[in-house]
Amino acid sequence: QPMAETFFQYALRRNFKAVVIGLWPQGPIQAERAREVAEAKEGKQYEYGVDYINLGFQAGNELVIQRMGSSIPDVFPRDYFGHSIKESEYPIMQGVRNFSNIDYVFNLSAGYPGTVEWVLFAADRFSVNLGAGNTAVQAPMVYPYLGKQLKGVLGGMKGGAEFEILTNLKGRATSYMVGQTFAHAVIVFFIIIANIAYFATREEKKGGIL
């Protein structure tokens, strides 16, 4: 979520237009929350249908991505709020037919369908400019695509914090890293103590003390 908030804020500050779609049911909901946070931070709002649109969730996993390569309006005939894309004639969707009309795709995922599917069915097949933000567990699976099918990868909380620092838009990921770093330090400390105790006990056993 921190990655999404920073991305929306970055796009809003630079007047980038954003088209949101979800391959997970909760995706569009999380996108709306991230947009609201970004707007509050910037003191500026997207004009819906002009600068930003949420096309909602569509079931079908990688088949949705594949069909978007042919026709996005056919895959998402209505937006998140139930309005017809074709009948409403949103300015942001005028001239947007398929991936050839999209400059950049930024995928945020934590599993399937996710970055791997976007690589296989969008970057490979339709030469989409693709970037991704993934959980720390999933990130190692997509690093092999970096520099080829993927233009960039954000891995876990650390990746989110790095994104905030690079864009000079510090947010929740940067603050969360303090607690995460402390927790990791505590774990390492106890591992060291446990090893010291283990080796000390082993030496005592060898000396016949125990």
N, C-alpha and C positions, 0 to 999 in steps of 0.2 A: 504493500500500500504506500509506503514512503516514496518508492520509486515512481509510482503513478502520480502522486502529488507533485513531485519535483518536475516530472515530465510536463504535466499540464501547466505548471507555473512558467517553465522555460518556454513552452510553446506560446503561452499567452503574452509573455513579455516581448517575444519576437514576432508576434502577429502571425504565427503559423496556424493554418486551418487544421482541425482535427476531426476525423471520422472514426467513431468508436464502434467496434463489434465485439460480441462475446461468444466464445465457444464453450464456456462454462456458464451455467445459469446465473451465478452470482457476479459474473464479470461486469455486466452493464450497471449493476447496482453500485459496485465498488468504484466504477468509473465516475458515476455521478457524485459520489462522496468525495473522491479525489479532486474533481473539478471544483466543487464548492470550497474546499480547503484552499486550493490554488487561487481562486478568485478573491477569497477573503484576505489572503496574504498580499496579493497584488493591488487590492482596492480597485479592481477592474473586472468586468464581466464579459464572458463570451456572448455574442448575439446568436441565439439558437437558430440553426438553419442557415446561417450566414458564415459564421466562423467555426461553428462546432455542431456536430450532430451525433446522437447516440442511436445506432441502428438496432440495438438490443441483442438478445440471444437467439442463436439458431442451432438446433440439434443437427448432428451429422458428422461431427469431428472433422477429420481431414477432408472429407467429401465437400464440406462447406468451403474450405480453402480452395479446393480444386475448381469448384463451380464459380467462385469469385473471379477466377482467371478469365472466365468467359463473360459473366454478367453479374455485377454486384447488386443492381436493383432487382434482378430476378431472384436472388438468394435472400435479400432483405427488402421485401416489398413495402414493409411498414417499419417505422422507427420504434424506439423503446416505449413511446407514449401512445402507440397505435395509429399514428397518422400515416396516410399513404405517401410513399416517397414520390411516386409519379404524379399523383393528383395535387399534392401540396406544392410541388415545384420549388423545393428548397433551393436557394441559390448555390449553396455549397455542393449540391449533388448534380448541378447542371454540368454536363460534359464529363461526368464521372461514370464510365461504363465498366471498366475492369482495372486490373492491376497496372496497366500501361498508363493510367491517369493518376496513379498514386506515386508521389515522389519517394516516400519512405514509410516503412512499416515497423512499428515498435511493438514487440510482443512481450507481454508479461504473463508468466505461467509458473505453475508449481507442480506440474505433472502432465498427464495425458488428457486431451490433446494439448500440445505445447510447442516449444521451440523446435524440437526435432521435426514435427509435422510441418511447421512453417518452412523449415529449411527444405524438406523433401518436396513439398507440393507448391511452394510459392517461389522460394529463391532458386531452386534447381530448375523447375519447369518454366517459370515465367520471368526469371532474372530480376526478382524483386529486391530492392535495397532493404535489407533486413537487419534490425538490431533487436536485442533481447535483454530482458531482466528476469533472472531465475532465482529460485531458492538456492541456498548454499549446497544442499544435497544434490540438486539437479545440475548445477553449473558444470561440474567435471564432465558430464555427458555431452555438453554442447561446445566445450572449448576446442575440440578438434575442428569445428567448422569456422572458428574465428580466423578472420583474414581471407577467407574464401567466400562461403555463402553468407557469413555473418560479418557485418561491419563493426559490431561491437557487442560486448556481453557484460552485464552487471551481475555479479555473483553474490547472493545473500545480502545480509545487512551491511557488510563491508563494501560491497559494490554500490549499494544505495548511498552510503556515506561518501564514497569517492565521487559519485555522480553529483551530489550536493556541493561538494567542495569545488569540483571542476566548473560547475555552473555558477558558483558563488551564491547558491540558494540553500543555505543551511536549514535543515529541517529535522524531522524526527529520527532519521537514520543516524545522523551525526551524534545526536544526544544518546541514542540507544547504544551506540558503540562504546560509550564510557562504561555502562553497566556490563556489557558483554565482555569487554576487555578485562574488567575487574574479576568477573566470574571465571574467566579462563585462567587468570593469574592465580586465583585461589585453588583451582583444580590442579594446576602445575605444582603449586606449593605443597599440597597434600601428597601428590605423587612422589615428589622428592623426599618428603618426610617418611613416607611408607617404605621407599627403597632403602633409605638410611637405616631404618629400624630393622628391615629384613636382613641386610648385610651384617649389621651389628649382631643380631641374634645368631646368624650362621657362623660367625667367627667365634662366638661364645661356645657354640656346640662343638666346633672343631677343637677348641682348647680344653674340652672336657669339663667345663664349668657347669653346663646343664646336663 
